[in-house]
Amino acid sequence: MISNKVHSAVQDFAHLFINLPDTELEHPWKWKDHDEEGIRFAFFVTLEELRQLAVTLSTPSTTLGTKPTPAQHILRQYHAAYMDLQAALLGHSPEDAERAPAEGEWPVRRVYAHILGTDIGFTAVVRYALEKHRAGTWTPERMSDEDENRLAGMSEEQYRALSRGPLEEMLAYHREFHPAIIEEFSKITDTELDLPSTFWEETRFPIRHRLHRYEAHFAQHTVQIDKTLVAIGQAPSESKRLIRKIHAALAEAEGMMIGMEKTDDTAILATASSISERTKDISALLD
């Protein structure tokens, strides 16, 4: 995946703005000939740079490797959904994560525990199907509890401890788990995508379906988190809405790297440097 330098630069930019009142976006700031929109214009400059980076990374002269496989394309879509979820959670306190929107409804932390647990479960299902098909021993029966724990990389007790802990611990675990999924499953072949897999349903869906379920499940529960935040009085500010757009652009650029063997880092480093310098410039103005 993409150099951590761009990802880190975007996170620093986001943390500078995340809790900034909308009125502060009017603070004077000039970028080249643009001097009438205040520091909010920094969002649009950053957005353009990230989109341009994605275009640059898509050109054969920049990236060495073959055209993305269907599995890699699906994983790009999954990564975009993951990044949207992370952006939705930025700037909220641990107390916000524990506040239920209404009696009997899930707080944000509980929703995220479900999302993460499902990601882990989907991964075990795909790993099991691939393992059995590659060994020539696949049968339609469900995996055993022992196989599920082995392929999930944790026991049921370990998962319960993680899911009942603070949101920040789940986020930290997911930050490690998510790229590992992408790296591992980016090697799935076109033929393997159409092989059957077994989960709780009676239908033996193909592995292709399992990979698409990651994104679809994220979409379902990111909307739930959005609604929950509004219900507890944490509707997104203008800055938070714009940061979500920035993360979508970052996800596209990062997605271009999935499955690629080697990349000319020139554009990556230039983009990271530009965003970092902009963040420092505006931080100094706000101070």
Disulfide bonds with the S-S distance in Angstrom:
none
